[in-house]
């Protein structure tokens, strides 16, 4: 297990889930900063559409039109 700082960005109709070991390496164009998590990129990849579903429910005005999700 690794520790990653997680941030959420958008690109077109895609949710970009950024996972970085260094907080300063996250994009400056994040919509949400999710904090430090103990996970792997494989786990994030497996749950990417669950994350999209949760964020669409939590903030429909921001994420409601997104259809895809990727890990970066």
N, CA, C and O atoms as a Maestro MAE file, in Angstrom:
{
 s_m_m2io_version
 :::
 2.0.0
}

f_m_ct {
 s_m_title
 :::
 protein
 m_atom[288] {
  # First column is atom index #
  i_m_mmod_type
  r_m_x_coord
  r_m_y_coord
  r_m_z_coord
  i_m_residue_number
  s_m_chain_name
  s_m_pdb_residue_name
  s_m_pdb_atom_name
  i_m_atomic_number
  :::
  1 25 0.844 -1.178 0.000 1 A "UNK " " N  " 7
  2 3 0.000 0.000 0.000 1 A "UNK " " CA " 6
  3 2 0.891 1.243 0.000 1 A "UNK " " C  " 6
  4 15 1.932 1.290 0.656 1 A "UNK " " O  " 8
  5 25 0.455 2.223 -0.741 2 A "UNK " " N  " 7
  6 3 1.182 3.488 -0.823 2 A "UNK " " CA " 6
  7 2 0.283 4.616 -0.375 2 A "UNK " " C  " 6
  8 15 -0.940 4.476 -0.342 2 A "UNK " " O  " 8
  9 25 0.890 5.730 -0.032 3 A "UNK " " N  " 7
  10 3 0.124 6.914 0.311 3 A "UNK " " CA " 6
  11 2 0.126 7.865 -0.872 3 A "UNK " " C  " 6
  12 15 1.176 8.199 -1.420 3 A "UNK " " O  " 8
  13 25 -1.068 8.293 -1.254 4 A "UNK " " N  " 7
  14 3 -1.225 9.205 -2.373 4 A "UNK " " CA " 6
  15 2 -2.100 10.381 -1.969 4 A "UNK " " C  " 6
  16 15 -3.080 10.223 -1.242 4 A "UNK " " O  " 8
  17 25 -1.732 11.556 -2.448 5 A "UNK " " N  " 7
  18 3 -2.596 12.721 -2.352 5 A "UNK " " CA " 6
  19 2 -3.526 12.653 -3.558 5 A "UNK " " C  " 6
  20 15 -3.072 12.481 -4.689 5 A "UNK " " O  " 8
  21 25 -4.829 12.789 -3.315 6 A "UNK " " N  " 7
  22 3 -5.826 12.615 -4.361 6 A "UNK " " CA " 6
  23 2 -6.491 13.953 -4.654 6 A "UNK " " C  " 6
  24 15 -6.890 14.680 -3.745 6 A "UNK " " O  " 8
  25 25 -6.599 14.259 -5.934 7 A "UNK " " N  " 7
  26 3 -7.305 15.445 -6.385 7 A "UNK " " CA " 6
  27 2 -8.170 15.091 -7.580 7 A "UNK " " C  " 6
  28 15 -7.876 14.148 -8.315 7 A "UNK " " O  " 8
  29 25 -9.244 15.855 -7.771 8 A "UNK " " N  " 7
  30 3 -10.172 15.602 -8.865 8 A "UNK " " CA " 6
  31 2 -10.194 16.785 -9.825 8 A "UNK " " C  " 6
  32 15 -10.338 17.939 -9.421 8 A "UNK " " O  " 8
  33 25 -10.049 16.467 -11.090 9 A "UNK " " N  " 7
  34 3 -10.092 17.474 -12.136 9 A "UNK " " CA " 6
  35 2 -11.046 16.987 -13.226 9 A "UNK " " C  " 6
  36 15 -11.512 15.848 -13.187 9 A "UNK " " O  " 8
  37 25 -11.332 17.853 -14.194 10 A "UNK " " N  " 7
  38 3 -12.190 17.479 -15.310 10 A "UNK " " CA " 6
  39 2 -11.472 17.778 -16.619 10 A "UNK " " C  " 6
  40 15 -10.707 18.736 -16.733 10 A "UNK " " O  " 8
  41 25 -11.744 16.927 -17.600 11 A "UNK " " N  " 7
  42 3 -11.238 17.153 -18.948 11 A "UNK " " CA " 6
  43 2 -12.336 16.692 -19.900 11 A "UNK " " C  " 6
  44 15 -12.536 15.494 -20.097 11 A "UNK " " O  " 8
  45 25 -13.039 17.648 -20.485 12 A "UNK " " N  " 7
  46 3 -14.178 17.298 -21.328 12 A "UNK " " CA " 6
  47 2 -15.245 16.610 -20.492 12 A "UNK " " C  " 6
  48 15 -15.705 17.166 -19.494 12 A "UNK " " O  " 8
  49 25 -15.641 15.414 -20.886 13 A "UNK " " N  " 7
  50 3 -16.645 14.641 -20.150 13 A "UNK " " CA " 6
  51 2 -16.004 13.576 -19.259 13 A "UNK " " C  " 6
  52 15 -16.638 12.580 -18.909 13 A "UNK " " O  " 8
  53 25 -14.746 13.801 -18.898 14 A "UNK " " N  " 7
  54 3 -13.987 12.817 -18.128 14 A "UNK " " CA " 6
  55 2 -13.569 13.364 -16.771 14 A "UNK " " C  " 6
  56 15 -13.063 14.482 -16.665 14 A "UNK " " O  " 8
  57 25 -13.786 12.563 -15.740 15 A "UNK " " N  " 7
  58 3 -13.263 12.861 -14.412 15 A "UNK " " CA " 6
  59 2 -11.827 12.358 -14.366 15 A "UNK " " C  " 6
  60 15 -11.566 11.186 -14.636 15 A "UNK " " O  " 8
  61 25 -10.903 13.239 -14.025 16 A "UNK " " N  " 7
  62 3 -9.499 12.869 -13.908 16 A "UNK " " CA " 6
  63 2 -9.179 12.771 -12.423 16 A "UNK " " C  " 6
  64 15 -9.207 13.769 -11.702 16 A "UNK " " O  " 8
  65 25 -8.876 11.565 -11.977 17 A "UNK " " N  " 7
  66 3 -8.528 11.324 -10.580 17 A "UNK " " CA " 6
  67 2 -7.002 11.327 -10.498 17 A "UNK " " C  " 6
  68 15 -6.346 10.375 -10.920 17 A "UNK " " O  " 8
  69 25 -6.454 12.397 -9.957 18 A "UNK " " N  " 7
  70 3 -5.004 12.524 -9.856 18 A "UNK " " CA " 6
  71 2 -4.535 11.912 -8.544 18 A "UNK " " C  " 6
  72 15 -5.080 12.209 -7.481 18 A "UNK " " O  " 8
  73 25 -3.529 11.063 -8.626 19 A "UNK " " N  " 7
  74 3 -2.937 10.429 -7.451 19 A "UNK " " CA " 6
  75 2 -1.436 10.697 -7.487 19 A "UNK " " C  " 6
  76 15 -0.733 10.225 -8.380 19 A "UNK " " O  " 8
  77 25 -0.955 11.456 -6.512 20 A "UNK " " N  " 7
  78 3 0.451 11.850 -6.473 20 A "UNK " " CA " 6
  79 2 1.031 11.573 -5.098 20 A "UNK " " C  " 6
  80 15 0.343 11.697 -4.084 20 A "UNK " " O  " 8
  81 25 2.297 11.196 -5.072 21 A "UNK " " N  " 7
  82 3 2.989 10.985 -3.795 21 A "UNK " " CA " 6
  83 2 3.394 12.310 -3.165 21 A "UNK " " C  " 6
  84 15 3.553 12.397 -1.947 21 A "UNK " " O  " 8
  85 25 3.559 13.332 -3.983 22 A "UNK " " N  " 7
  86 3 3.921 14.664 -3.502 22 A "UNK " " CA " 6
  87 2 2.743 15.608 -3.748 22 A "UNK " " C  " 6
  88 15 2.293 15.773 -4.881 22 A "UNK " " O  " 8
  89 25 2.262 16.213 -2.693 23 A "UNK " " N  " 7
  90 3 1.097 17.104 -2.783 23 A "UNK " " CA " 6
  91 2 1.324 18.240 -3.774 23 A "UNK " " C  " 6
  92 15 0.391 18.668 -4.454 23 A "UNK " " O  " 8
  93 25 2.543 18.723 -3.856 24 A "UNK " " N  " 7
  94 3 2.852 19.837 -4.756 24 A "UNK " " CA " 6
  95 2 2.836 19.429 -6.220 24 A "UNK " " C  " 6
  96 15 2.897 20.291 -7.097 24 A "UNK " " O  " 8
  97 25 2.756 18.138 -6.501 25 A "UNK " " N  " 7
  98 3 2.712 17.659 -7.880 25 A "UNK " " CA " 6
  99 2 1.293 17.591 -8.443 25 A "UNK " " C  " 6
  100 15 1.108 17.315 -9.628 25 A "UNK " " O  " 8
  101 25 0.294 17.841 -7.599 26 A "UNK " " N  " 7
  102 3 -1.086 17.859 -8.081 26 A "UNK " " CA " 6
  103 2 -1.303 19.071 -8.981 26 A "UNK " " C  " 6
  104 15 -0.667 20.111 -8.804 26 A "UNK " " O  " 8
  105 25 -2.185 18.930 -9.923 27 A "UNK " " N  " 7
  106 3 -2.522 20.011 -10.842 27 A "UNK " " CA " 6
  107 2 -3.096 21.199 -10.072 27 A "UNK " " C  " 6
  108 15 -3.736 21.030 -9.035 27 A "UNK " " O  " 8
  109 25 -2.862 22.376 -10.583 28 A "UNK " " N  " 7
  110 3 -3.427 23.576 -9.962 28 A "UNK " " CA " 6
  111 2 -4.881 23.785 -10.411 28 A "UNK " " C  " 6
  112 15 -5.548 24.698 -9.925 28 A "UNK " " O  " 8
  113 25 -5.370 22.957 -11.321 29 A "UNK " " N  " 7
  114 3 -6.732 23.095 -11.854 29 A "UNK " " CA " 6
  115 2 -7.698 22.075 -11.253 29 A "UNK " " C  " 6
  116 15 -8.624 21.628 -11.929 29 A "UNK " " O  " 8
  117 25 -7.490 21.707 -9.997 30 A "UNK " " N  " 7
  118 3 -8.359 20.742 -9.336 30 A "UNK " " CA " 6
  119 2 -9.700 21.379 -8.981 30 A "UNK " " C  " 6
  120 15 -9.780 22.563 -8.655 30 A "UNK " " O  " 8
  121 25 -10.733 20.574 -9.053 31 A "UNK " " N  " 7
  122 3 -12.045 20.997 -8.571 31 A "UNK " " CA " 6
  123 2 -12.211 20.618 -7.110 31 A "UNK " " C  " 6
  124 15 -12.861 21.331 -6.345 31 A "UNK " " O  " 8
  125 25 -11.618 19.486 -6.724 32 A "UNK " " N  " 7
  126 3 -11.682 19.044 -5.333 32 A "UNK " " CA " 6
  127 2 -10.372 18.374 -4.947 32 A "UNK " " C  " 6
  128 15 -9.777 17.628 -5.725 32 A "UNK " " O  " 8
  129 25 -9.942 18.660 -3.730 33 A "UNK " " N  " 7
  130 3 -8.779 18.001 -3.141 33 A "UNK " " CA " 6
  131 2 -9.323 17.029 -2.107 33 A "UNK " " C  " 6
  132 15 -10.039 17.433 -1.190 33 A "UNK " " O  " 8
  133 25 -8.991 15.756 -2.247 34 A "UNK " " N  " 7
  134 3 -9.567 14.726 -1.394 34 A "UNK " " CA " 6
  135 2 -8.647 14.308 -0.247 34 A "UNK " " C  " 6
  136 15 -9.049 13.509 0.599 34 A "UNK " " O  " 8
  137 25 -7.436 14.825 -0.203 35 A "UNK " " N  " 7
  138 3 -6.541 14.538 0.909 35 A "UNK " " CA " 6
  139 2 -5.611 13.365 0.648 35 A "UNK " " C  " 6
  140 15 -5.482 12.881 -0.477 35 A "UNK " " O  " 8
  141 25 -4.971 12.925 1.716 36 A "UNK " " N  " 7
  142 3 -4.003 11.833 1.661 36 A "UNK " " CA " 6
  143 2 -4.721 10.517 1.941 36 A "UNK " " C  " 6
  144 15 -5.454 10.391 2.923 36 A "UNK " " O  " 8
  145 25 -4.500 9.540 1.064 37 A "UNK " " N  " 7
  146 3 -5.154 8.233 1.204 37 A "UNK " " CA " 6
  147 2 -4.131 7.113 1.065 37 A "UNK " " C  " 6
  148 15 -3.172 7.211 0.299 37 A "UNK " " O  " 8
  149 25 -4.358 6.060 1.815 38 A "UNK " " N  " 7
  150 3 -3.539 4.851 1.696 38 A "UNK " " CA " 6
  151 2 -4.237 3.943 0.687 38 A "UNK " " C  " 6
  152 15 -5.279 3.360 0.988 38 A "UNK " " O  " 8
  153 25 -3.666 3.824 -0.502 39 A "UNK " " N  " 7
  154 3 -4.289 3.072 -1.587 39 A "UNK " " CA " 6
  155 2 -3.238 2.732 -2.629 39 A "UNK " " C  " 6
  156 15 -2.058 3.038 -2.459 39 A "UNK " " O  " 8
  157 25 -3.666 2.111 -3.688 40 A "UNK " " N  " 7
  158 3 -2.801 1.879 -4.838 40 A "UNK " " CA " 6
  159 2 -3.503 2.432 -6.068 40 A "UNK " " C  " 6
  160 15 -4.716 2.642 -6.057 40 A "UNK " " O  " 8
  161 25 -2.751 2.665 -7.114 41 A "UNK " " N  " 7
  162 3 -3.382 3.151 -8.341 41 A "UNK " " CA " 6
  163 2 -4.286 2.076 -8.938 41 A "UNK " " C  " 6
  164 15 -5.286 2.393 -9.584 41 A "UNK " " O  " 8
  165 25 -3.942 0.812 -8.727 42 A "UNK " " N  " 7
  166 3 -4.798 -0.285 -9.206 42 A "UNK " " CA " 6
  167 2 -6.146 -0.269 -8.489 42 A "UNK " " C  " 6
  168 15 -7.180 -0.505 -9.115 42 A "UNK " " O  " 8
  169 25 -6.148 0.005 -7.193 43 A "UNK " " N  " 7
  170 3 -7.407 0.091 -6.453 43 A "UNK " " CA " 6
  171 2 -8.237 1.280 -6.929 43 A "UNK " " C  " 6
  172 15 -9.453 1.172 -7.088 43 A "UNK " " O  " 8
  173 25 -7.577 2.409 -7.153 44 A "UNK " " N  " 7
  174 3 -8.281 3.575 -7.670 44 A "UNK " " CA " 6
  175 2 -8.873 3.286 -9.044 44 A "UNK " " C  " 6
  176 15 -10.004 3.674 -9.338 44 A "UNK " " O  " 8
  177 25 -8.096 2.601 -9.885 45 A "UNK " " N  " 7
  178 3 -8.567 2.258 -11.218 45 A "UNK " " CA " 6
  179 2 -9.818 1.381 -11.137 45 A "UNK " " C  " 6
  180 15 -10.777 1.585 -11.881 45 A "UNK " " O  " 8
  181 25 -9.799 0.417 -10.240 46 A "UNK " " N  " 7
  182 3 -10.934 -0.498 -10.092 46 A "UNK " " CA " 6
  183 2 -12.184 0.231 -9.584 46 A "UNK " " C  " 6
  184 15 -13.304 -0.179 -9.887 46 A "UNK " " O  " 8
  185 25 -11.999 1.303 -8.820 47 A "UNK " " N  " 7
  186 3 -13.122 2.021 -8.218 47 A "UNK " " CA " 6
  187 2 -13.427 3.349 -8.899 47 A "UNK " " C  " 6
  188 15 -14.216 4.139 -8.381 47 A "UNK " " O  " 8
  189 25 -12.817 3.606 -10.050 48 A "UNK " " N  " 7
  190 3 -12.943 4.927 -10.679 48 A "UNK " " CA " 6
  191 2 -14.383 5.303 -10.997 48 A "UNK " " C  " 6
  192 15 -14.755 6.466 -10.840 48 A "UNK " " O  " 8
  193 25 -15.207 4.353 -11.440 49 A "UNK " " N  " 7
  194 3 -16.594 4.684 -11.764 49 A "UNK " " CA " 6
  195 2 -17.457 4.812 -10.513 49 A "UNK " " C  " 6
  196 15 -18.470 5.512 -10.539 49 A "UNK " " O  " 8
  197 25 -17.086 4.162 -9.434 50 A "UNK " " N  " 7
  198 3 -17.756 4.375 -8.158 50 A "UNK " " CA " 6
  199 2 -17.455 5.789 -7.658 50 A "UNK " " C  " 6
  200 15 -18.347 6.480 -7.165 50 A "UNK " " O  " 8
  201 25 -16.206 6.213 -7.787 51 A "UNK " " N  " 7
  202 3 -15.815 7.575 -7.395 51 A "UNK " " CA " 6
  203 2 -16.594 8.590 -8.229 51 A "UNK " " C  " 6
  204 15 -17.096 9.578 -7.694 51 A "UNK " " O  " 8
  205 25 -16.697 8.351 -9.533 52 A "UNK " " N  " 7
  206 3 -17.464 9.244 -10.402 52 A "UNK " " CA " 6
  207 2 -18.919 9.305 -9.953 52 A "UNK " " C  " 6
  208 15 -19.494 10.389 -9.860 52 A "UNK " " O  " 8
  209 25 -19.511 8.165 -9.678 53 A "UNK " " N  " 7
  210 3 -20.911 8.118 -9.240 53 A "UNK " " CA " 6
  211 2 -21.107 8.905 -7.942 53 A "UNK " " C  " 6
  212 15 -22.068 9.664 -7.812 53 A "UNK " " O  " 8
  213 25 -20.196 8.723 -6.985 54 A "UNK " " N  " 7
  214 3 -20.300 9.431 -5.714 54 A "UNK " " CA " 6
  215 2 -20.150 10.946 -5.893 54 A "UNK " " C  " 6
  216 15 -20.870 11.723 -5.266 54 A "UNK " " O  " 8
  217 25 -19.224 11.355 -6.742 55 A "UNK " " N  " 7
  218 3 -19.005 12.791 -6.947 55 A "UNK " " CA " 6
  219 2 -20.155 13.419 -7.737 55 A "UNK " " C  " 6
  220 15 -20.502 14.577 -7.505 55 A "UNK " " O  " 8
  221 25 -20.742 12.672 -8.661 56 A "UNK " " N  " 7
  222 3 -21.917 13.177 -9.392 56 A "UNK " " CA " 6
  223 2 -23.076 13.409 -8.437 56 A "UNK " " C  " 6
  224 15 -23.844 14.357 -8.601 56 A "UNK " " O  " 8
  225 25 -23.201 12.534 -7.431 57 A "UNK " " N  " 7
  226 3 -24.259 12.671 -6.432 57 A "UNK " " CA " 6
  227 2 -23.956 13.812 -5.462 57 A "UNK " " C  " 6
  228 15 -24.847 14.573 -5.086 57 A "UNK " " O  " 8
  229 25 -22.692 13.920 -5.064 58 A "UNK " " N  " 7
  230 3 -22.283 14.935 -4.087 58 A "UNK " " CA " 6
  231 2 -22.324 16.350 -4.657 58 A "UNK " " C  " 6
  232 15 -22.787 17.280 -3.996 58 A "UNK " " O  " 8
  233 25 -21.838 16.507 -5.887 59 A "UNK " " N  " 7
  234 3 -21.783 17.831 -6.524 59 A "UNK " " CA " 6
  235 2 -22.283 17.736 -7.964 59 A "UNK " " C  " 6
  236 15 -21.486 17.771 -8.901 59 A "UNK " " O  " 8
  237 25 -23.597 17.615 -8.143 60 A "UNK " " N  " 7
  238 3 -24.136 17.429 -9.501 60 A "UNK " " CA " 6
  239 2 -23.873 18.612 -10.438 60 A "UNK " " C  " 6
  240 15 -23.772 18.422 -11.650 60 A "UNK " " O  " 8
  241 25 -23.763 19.811 -9.906 61 A "UNK " " N  " 7
  242 3 -23.507 20.956 -10.785 61 A "UNK " " CA " 6
  243 2 -22.089 20.942 -11.340 61 A "UNK " " C  " 6
  244 15 -21.839 21.501 -12.408 61 A "UNK " " O  " 8
  245 25 -21.159 20.309 -10.630 62 A "UNK " " N  " 7
  246 3 -19.770 20.242 -11.074 62 A "UNK " " CA " 6
  247 2 -19.512 18.994 -11.907 62 A "UNK " " C  " 6
  248 15 -18.894 19.065 -12.970 62 A "UNK " " O  " 8
  249 25 -19.987 17.848 -11.420 63 A "UNK " " N  " 7
  250 3 -19.631 16.556 -12.025 63 A "UNK " " CA " 6
  251 2 -20.783 15.874 -12.764 63 A "UNK " " C  " 6
  252 15 -20.593 14.800 -13.335 63 A "UNK " " O  " 8
  253 25 -21.963 16.472 -12.763 64 A "UNK " " N  " 7
  254 3 -23.154 15.830 -13.305 64 A "UNK " " CA " 6
  255 2 -23.090 15.443 -14.772 64 A "UNK " " C  " 6
  256 15 -23.739 14.478 -15.174 64 A "UNK " " O  " 8
  257 25 -22.329 16.164 -15.583 65 A "UNK " " N  " 7
  258 3 -22.285 15.875 -17.022 65 A "UNK " " CA " 6
  259 2 -21.142 14.937 -17.408 65 A "UNK " " C  " 6
  260 15 -20.964 14.651 -18.592 65 A "UNK " " O  " 8
  261 25 -20.368 14.456 -16.445 66 A "UNK " " N  " 7
  262 3 -19.230 13.592 -16.761 66 A "UNK " " CA " 6
  263 2 -19.686 12.157 -16.980 66 A "UNK " " C  " 6
  264 15 -20.599 11.678 -16.307 66 A "UNK " " O  " 8
  265 25 -19.046 11.471 -17.928 67 A "UNK " " N  " 7
  266 3 -19.430 10.099 -18.266 67 A "UNK " " CA " 6
  267 2 -18.306 9.098 -18.078 67 A "UNK " " C  " 6
  268 15 -18.563 7.900 -17.960 67 A "UNK " " O  " 8
  269 25 -17.070 9.563 -18.049 68 A "UNK " " N  " 7
  270 3 -15.906 8.687 -18.004 68 A "UNK " " CA " 6
  271 2 -15.045 9.056 -16.801 68 A "UNK " " C  " 6
  272 15 -15.196 10.132 -16.221 68 A "UNK " " O  " 8
  273 25 -14.138 8.147 -16.433 69 A "UNK " " N  " 7
  274 3 -13.218 8.399 -15.322 69 A "UNK " " CA " 6
  275 2 -11.881 7.742 -15.624 69 A "UNK " " C  " 6
  276 15 -11.827 6.602 -16.085 69 A "UNK " " O  " 8
  277 25 -10.805 8.470 -15.362 70 A "UNK " " N  " 7
  278 3 -9.456 7.939 -15.562 70 A "UNK " " CA " 6
  279 2 -8.611 8.244 -14.331 70 A "UNK " " C  " 6
  280 15 -8.928 9.133 -13.540 70 A "UNK " " O  " 8
  281 25 -7.539 7.490 -14.192 71 A "UNK " " N  " 7
  282 3 -6.563 7.713 -13.129 71 A "UNK " " CA " 6
  283 2 -5.316 8.304 -13.765 71 A "UNK " " C  " 6
  284 15 -4.811 7.795 -14.765 71 A "UNK " " O  " 8
  285 25 -4.834 9.369 -13.180 72 A "UNK " " N  " 7
  286 3 -3.626 10.009 -13.696 72 A "UNK " " CA " 6
  287 2 -2.612 10.115 -12.567 72 A "UNK " " C  " 6
  288 15 -1.511 10.625 -12.773 72 A "UNK " " O  " 8
  :::
 }
 m_bond[287] {
  # First column is bond index #
  i_m_from
  i_m_to
  i_m_order
  :::
  1 1 2 1
  2 2 3 1
  3 3 4 2
  4 3 5 1
  5 5 6 1
  6 6 7 1
  7 7 8 2
  8 7 9 1
  9 9 10 1
  10 10 11 1
  11 11 12 2
  12 11 13 1
  13 13 14 1
  14 14 15 1
  15 15 16 2
  16 15 17 1
  17 17 18 1
  18 18 19 1
  19 19 20 2
  20 19 21 1
  21 21 22 1
  22 22 23 1
  23 23 24 2
  24 23 25 1
  25 25 26 1
  26 26 27 1
  27 27 28 2
  28 27 29 1
  29 29 30 1
  30 30 31 1
  31 31 32 2
  32 31 33 1
  33 33 34 1
  34 34 35 1
  35 35 36 2
  36 35 37 1
  37 37 38 1
  38 38 39 1
  39 39 40 2
  40 39 41 1
  41 41 42 1
  42 42 43 1
  43 43 44 2
  44 43 45 1
  45 45 46 1
  46 46 47 1
  47 47 48 2
  48 47 49 1
  49 49 50 1
  50 50 51 1
  51 51 52 2
  52 51 53 1
  53 53 54 1
  54 54 55 1
  55 55 56 2
  56 55 57 1
  57 57 58 1
  58 58 59 1
  59 59 60 2
  60 59 61 1
  61 61 62 1
  62 62 63 1
  63 63 64 2
  64 63 65 1
  65 65 66 1
  66 66 67 1
  67 67 68 2
  68 67 69 1
  69 69 70 1
  70 70 71 1
  71 71 72 2
  72 71 73 1
  73 73 74 1
  74 74 75 1
  75 75 76 2
  76 75 77 1
  77 77 78 1
  78 78 79 1
  79 79 80 2
  80 79 81 1
  81 81 82 1
  82 82 83 1
  83 83 84 2
  84 83 85 1
  85 85 86 1
  86 86 87 1
  87 87 88 2
  88 87 89 1
  89 89 90 1
  90 90 91 1
  91 91 92 2
  92 91 93 1
  93 93 94 1
  94 94 95 1
  95 95 96 2
  96 95 97 1
  97 97 98 1
  98 98 99 1
  99 99 100 2
  100 99 101 1
  101 101 102 1
  102 102 103 1
  103 103 104 2
  104 103 105 1
  105 105 106 1
  106 106 107 1
  107 107 108 2
  108 107 109 1
  109 109 110 1
  110 110 111 1
  111 111 112 2
  112 111 113 1
  113 113 114 1
  114 114 115 1
  115 115 116 2
  116 115 117 1
  117 117 118 1
  118 118 119 1
  119 119 120 2
  120 119 121 1
  121 121 122 1
  122 122 123 1
  123 123 124 2
  124 123 125 1
  125 125 126 1
  126 126 127 1
  127 127 128 2
  128 127 129 1
  129 129 130 1
  130 130 131 1
  131 131 132 2
  132 131 133 1
  133 133 134 1
  134 134 135 1
  135 135 136 2
  136 135 137 1
  137 137 138 1
  138 138 139 1
  139 139 140 2
  140 139 141 1
  141 141 142 1
  142 142 143 1
  143 143 144 2
  144 143 145 1
  145 145 146 1
  146 146 147 1
  147 147 148 2
  148 147 149 1
  149 149 150 1
  150 150 151 1
  151 151 152 2
  152 151 153 1
  153 153 154 1
  154 154 155 1
  155 155 156 2
  156 155 157 1
  157 157 158 1
  158 158 159 1
  159 159 160 2
  160 159 161 1
  161 161 162 1
  162 162 163 1
  163 163 164 2
  164 163 165 1
  165 165 166 1
  166 166 167 1
  167 167 168 2
  168 167 169 1
  169 169 170 1
  170 170 171 1
  171 171 172 2
  172 171 173 1
  173 173 174 1
  174 174 175 1
  175 175 176 2
  176 175 177 1
  177 177 178 1
  178 178 179 1
  179 179 180 2
  180 179 181 1
  181 181 182 1
  182 182 183 1
  183 183 184 2
  184 183 185 1
  185 185 186 1
  186 186 187 1
  187 187 188 2
  188 187 189 1
  189 189 190 1
  190 190 191 1
  191 191 192 2
  192 191 193 1
  193 193 194 1
  194 194 195 1
  195 195 196 2
  196 195 197 1
  197 197 198 1
  198 198 199 1
  199 199 200 2
  200 199 201 1
  201 201 202 1
  202 202 203 1
  203 203 204 2
  204 203 205 1
  205 205 206 1
  206 206 207 1
  207 207 208 2
  208 207 209 1
  209 209 210 1
  210 210 211 1
  211 211 212 2
  212 211 213 1
  213 213 214 1
  214 214 215 1
  215 215 216 2
  216 215 217 1
  217 217 218 1
  218 218 219 1
  219 219 220 2
  220 219 221 1
  221 221 222 1
  222 222 223 1
  223 223 224 2
  224 223 225 1
  225 225 226 1
  226 226 227 1
  227 227 228 2
  228 227 229 1
  229 229 230 1
  230 230 231 1
  231 231 232 2
  232 231 233 1
  233 233 234 1
  234 234 235 1
  235 235 236 2
  236 235 237 1
  237 237 238 1
  238 238 239 1
  239 239 240 2
  240 239 241 1
  241 241 242 1
  242 242 243 1
  243 243 244 2
  244 243 245 1
  245 245 246 1
  246 246 247 1
  247 247 248 2
  248 247 249 1
  249 249 250 1
  250 250 251 1
  251 251 252 2
  252 251 253 1
  253 253 254 1
  254 254 255 1
  255 255 256 2
  256 255 257 1
  257 257 258 1
  258 258 259 1
  259 259 260 2
  260 259 261 1
  261 261 262 1
  262 262 263 1
  263 263 264 2
  264 263 265 1
  265 265 266 1
  266 266 267 1
  267 267 268 2
  268 267 269 1
  269 269 270 1
  270 270 271 1
  271 271 272 2
  272 271 273 1
  273 273 274 1
  274 274 275 1
  275 275 276 2
  276 275 277 1
  277 277 278 1
  278 278 279 1
  279 279 280 2
  280 279 281 1
  281 281 282 1
  282 282 283 1
  283 283 284 2
  284 283 285 1
  285 285 286 1
  286 286 287 1
  287 287 288 2
  :::
 }
}
